[in-house]
Amino acid sequence: MPSVAPIQLIRSSEANPEWQYLDDLVAIEEPLEIRIGYGSSQHRQQKSLAVTMRTPNHDFELATGFLFTEGIIQDFTQINSIKYCSDQGKQAHANNIVRVELQPTVVVNWQQLDRNFYMTSSCGVCGKASIEAIAQNCPVLSPPRPILSTAILHELPKRLHQQQAVFQHTGGLHAAGLFNTEGQLHCIREDVGRHNAVDKVIGASILQNNPLNNTILLVSGRLSFELVQKALMAGIPILVAIGAPSSLAIQLAQQFQMTLIGFLRNNHFNIYAGHERIYISENYFVS
């Protein structure tokens, strides 16, 4: 499925006040409905969990990451299959509905899922009644020992930007990148929604059974409570953003001993929690 669409636009500027008719590309935004099939082999049931506005592509990863960060599944072995499905035979919706079939042994605790599962591309909906609910599901993070140098940290935004293929054409997407402690980019996903990009990255790692306990997650926008929640659920110890964190994001990171870094740009960054995992390298800046 394409991630961009061609459009025609009209431009004017102070230097050139005449109308200019130009061809351009914009990021595609379409709804994705996430459904699950669950229950015993004899009594299978279906439930629609979420509708999110997303950029098409990597939809199975998005669905997997969403189920994982919401605590519905704990690993990829609990998924029997993932497929697109149509709604009442309407083929136009065939690629906008994903059904995840869970193993019959998976027990879904609907009482814990006390959130309204409607999301938009611009912001998530914090669906937990309290922070205590997160504590019941998130794994223990790796010990807060120095594992990431300041020199490598400063390199991460450039390495992420170099791989933002769709952003280069549209300028209209968020990105999430998963790095190791040596600064190697393992996975990058783009989406009109920052929460979707994070779910896609986490989902890709879950489907490949890759551990996340020694990784760094870099997001291109700001840091919200929901992004910290998703990273905690995945066991990611270091969360970094180009933009600013919210107060609740900082409180959550501090409570669960996550390293939280914001404003990573122009050879500068702020550490809001967990500075113990970062060490100042001899070669502070990398050319």
C-alpha positions in Angstrom: 0.0 0.0 0.0 1.3 3.5 -0.8 2.3 5.9 2.0 2.1 9.0 -0.1 -0.4 10.4 -2.7 0.2 12.9 -5.5 -1.7 16.2 -5.3 -1.7 19.6 -7.1 -1.2 22.7 -5.2 -1.1 26.5 -5.7 1.8 28.5 -4.2 2.5 32.1 -3.9 5.3 34.0 -2.2 6.5 37.5 -1.6 9.4 36.9 -4.0 7.1 35.5 -6.6 3.5 36.7 -6.1 2.2 35.1 -9.2 0.2 31.8 -8.8 2.4 28.7 -9.2 0.7 25.4 -10.0 2.8 22.6 -8.7 2.7 18.8 -8.3 3.5 17.6 -4.8 3.2 14.5 -2.5 1.3 14.3 0.8 1.3 11.6 3.4 -1.8 9.3 3.2 -4.0 9.1 6.3 -6.7 6.4 6.5 -8.6 4.7 9.3 -7.5 1.3 10.6 -9.8 -0.8 12.7 -8.1 -3.4 14.9 -10.2 -6.5 15.7 -9.4 -9.6 17.7 -10.7 -13.1 17.6 -10.5 -14.8 21.0 -11.9 -17.6 23.1 -11.8 -21.4 23.1 -11.7 -23.3 19.8 -15.4 -24.2 20.3 -16.6 -20.7 21.2 -14.6 -18.1 19.2 -15.7 -14.5 19.5 -14.8 -11.3 17.7 -14.4 -7.8 19.1 -13.5 -4.5 17.6 -10.9 -2.9 19.9 -9.7 0.3 18.2 -9.9 2.7 15.3 -6.8 4.7 14.6 -6.0 7.2 11.9 -2.8 5.9 10.4 -0.5 5.9 7.4 -1.0 2.6 5.5 1.9 0.1 5.6 3.1 -2.1 8.5 -0.5 -2.5 9.7 0.2 -6.0 11.2 3.1 -4.5 13.2 0.8 -1.7 14.3 -1.9 -4.1 15.5 0.7 -6.3 17.3 2.3 -3.4 19.0 -1.0 -2.0 20.1 -2.1 -5.3 21.6 1.3 -5.7 23.3 1.5 -2.2 24.8 -2.1 -2.5 26.0 -1.3 -5.7 27.9 -3.6 -7.9 25.8 -0.7 -10.1 24.7 2.7 -10.7 26.3 4.6 -12.2 23.3 4.2 -13.2 19.6 3.4 -16.8 20.4 0.0 -15.7 21.7 -0.9 -14.7 18.1 -2.3 -17.4 15.9 -2.7 -15.3 12.7 -3.1 -11.7 11.5 -5.0 -10.9 8.3 -6.9 -8.1 6.6 -10.6 -8.6 6.4 -13.5 -6.9 4.7 -16.7 -5.5 6.3 -19.9 -6.9 4.8 -18.1 -7.5 1.5 -17.1 -3.9 0.9 -13.8 -4.3 -0.8 -12.9 -0.6 -0.3 -12.4 -1.5 3.4 -10.4 -4.6 2.8 -7.1 -3.1 3.8 -8.4 -0.9 6.6 -9.5 -3.7 8.9 -7.0 -6.0 10.6 -8.1 -9.1 12.5 -5.7 -10.7 15.0 -6.6 -14.2 15.9 -5.4 -15.0 19.4 -4.5 -18.5 20.6 -7.4 -20.2 22.4 -5.3 -20.2 25.6 -5.2 -16.4 25.7 -7.5 -15.0 28.4 -8.5 -11.4 27.8 -9.2 -9.5 31.0 -11.8 -7.0 29.8 -12.1 -5.4 33.3 -8.5 -4.2 33.0 -9.2 -2.7 29.6 -11.2 0.1 30.9 -10.3 2.6 28.2 -12.2 3.9 25.2 -10.3 2.4 22.4 -10.9 5.3 20.0 -7.7 7.0 19.0 -6.8 9.8 16.5 -3.6 10.2 14.7 -2.7 13.4 16.6 -3.0 12.1 20.2 -3.6 8.9 22.0 -6.2 8.3 24.7 -4.8 7.3 28.1 -7.0 4.3 28.8 -5.7 3.4 32.2 -7.7 4.3 35.3 -4.4 5.0 37.2 -0.7 4.6 36.9 -1.0 1.6 39.3 -2.6 -0.3 36.4 0.5 0.1 34.4 2.7 -1.2 37.2 0.7 -4.5 37.1 1.7 -5.2 33.5 5.0 -3.5 32.6 8.3 -5.5 33.0 11.1 -4.5 35.3 13.5 -2.3 33.3 17.2 -3.2 33.1 19.4 -1.7 35.9 20.1 2.0 35.6 23.8 1.6 34.8 25.8 3.6 32.2 25.1 2.1 28.8 24.8 5.0 26.4 27.4 7.7 25.6 26.7 11.3 25.0 28.6 11.1 21.7 26.3 8.3 20.4 23.2 10.1 21.8 23.9 13.2 19.7 24.2 11.1 16.6 20.8 9.5 16.8 18.6 12.3 15.3 20.8 12.5 12.2 20.7 8.7 11.7 16.9 8.6 12.2 16.4 11.5 9.7 18.5 9.9 7.1 16.2 6.9 7.0 12.9 8.9 7.0 12.1 8.1 3.4 8.4 9.3 3.4 9.2 12.4 5.5 11.7 13.5 2.9 8.9 13.7 0.3 6.1 15.0 2.5 7.4 16.6 5.7 4.2 15.4 7.3 5.0 12.2 9.3 6.3 11.3 12.7 9.0 8.7 13.0 10.1 6.3 15.7 13.4 4.5 15.6 14.8 1.7 17.7 18.6 1.8 18.3 21.1 -0.4 20.2 23.5 1.1 22.7 26.1 1.4 19.9 23.8 3.7 17.9 22.9 1.2 15.2 19.4 1.7 13.9 17.5 -1.6 14.1 14.1 -0.5 13.0 12.3 2.7 11.9 8.6 3.3 11.2 6.8 6.5 10.0 3.2 7.4 10.5 0.9 10.4 10.7 0.4 9.5 14.4 3.4 9.4 16.8 1.7 6.7 18.8 1.2 4.5 15.7 4.8 4.9 14.7 5.8 3.6 18.2 3.4 0.7 18.1 4.8 -0.3 14.6 8.3 -0.3 15.9 7.4 -2.3 19.0 5.2 -4.6 17.0 8.0 -5.3 14.5 10.3 -6.3 17.4 7.7 -8.5 19.0 6.9 -10.4 15.7 10.7 -11.0 15.3 11.1 -12.0 18.9 13.8 -9.4 19.4 14.5 -8.3 23.0 14.0 -4.7 23.9 15.6 -4.5 27.3 18.8 -2.8 26.1 17.5 -0.5 23.4 16.9 3.2 22.8 13.6 4.5 21.4 13.8 7.8 19.6 10.7 9.7 18.6 10.6 12.7 16.3 8.0 14.7 18.2 7.2 15.4 21.8 7.0 13.0 24.7 3.5 12.2 26.1 2.3 10.0 28.9 1.1 7.4 26.4 4.5 7.1 24.7 6.2 6.5 28.1 3.5 3.9 28.9 4.1 2.1 25.6 7.9 2.1 26.1 7.5 0.8 29.6 5.2 -2.0 28.5 7.9 -3.0 26.0 10.7 -2.9 28.6 12.6 -0.2 26.7 14.9 1.6 29.3 15.7 4.8 27.4 13.2 7.0 25.6 14.4 10.0 23.7 12.6 12.8 21.8 13.4 15.7 19.6 10.7 17.7 21.3 9.5 18.4 24.8 8.0 16.0 27.4 4.8 16.6 29.4 4.8 16.7 33.1 2.9 13.4 33.4 5.4 11.7 31.1 8.3 12.8 33.4 6.4 11.7 36.5 5.8 8.2 35.0 9.4 7.8 33.8 10.7 8.8 37.2 8.4 6.4 39.0 9.5 3.4 37.0 13.2 4.4 36.7 13.1 4.9 32.9 15.7 7.2 31.3 13.8 10.1 29.7 15.5 12.6 27.4 14.0 15.6 25.6 15.1 18.4 23.2 17.8 16.2 21.6 18.9 18.6 18.9 21.6 21.2 18.1 24.2 19.4 20.3 22.0 19.8 23.3 19.6 17.6 25.4 17.8 17.5 28.7 17.6 14.5 31.0 14.4 14.4 33.0 14.8 11.0 34.6 17.3 8.2 34.8 20.5 10.0 34.1 22.5 7.0 35.5 22.2 5.2 32.1 24.1 8.0 30.3 27.8 8.7 30.5 29.8 11.6 29.1 32.2 10.3 26.5 35.7 11.6 25.9 34.8 12.5 22.4 31.6 14.3 23.3 30.6 15.2 19.7 30.9 12.8 16.8 31.6 14.3 13.4 
